[in-house]
Amino acid sequence: MSKNKYSEYEPTDEEIMEEIEQIYPETIDICGMKMSPAYILRKMDRVAFDMYCSDNMNYFKCDVCGTIFKSEDAEEEAIECCQEDEEDEV
């Protein structure tokens, strides 16, 4: 059984923003305009936005079916994904 049919996945800005908005759902009032914390972080401090992703998010992709896993156990989930189908083919 091959264990290399998965890869690390680089999330898009939208995926990062969704994660941040789940943690910080309240909008912030800036000069009378309501904005999401994720939008503010992305626009005002891109380095912090990118660091949030690298520090807090694990994304892995099954290269067989294309499923993206995002969790603490994402790498193990990606490794196990489609492995049963591969064993059935042998």
C-alpha positions, 0 to 999 in steps of 0.5 A: 500500500502506497502512503504517498498519494496525498499532499499538503494543500495551500488554502485560498484566502477565502478558506482562511477567512472562513476559518477566522470568521468561525472563530471571530464571527462578530463584525467590528465597527471602523469609522462607521463601517462594519467589517469582519475581523478576517477582512481587516486582518487580510487587508491591514496585516497580510503577514499576520493573516498568512501566519494565522494559516501556517500556525493554525491550519492543517490542510492536506489533499487526497491526490486520488479523489481530490478531497481536502481535509482540514483538522488536526488529523488532516494528514492521517485522514488524507493518508487513509483516504482512498487506500481501501479502494487501492487495496481492493484493486490488487 
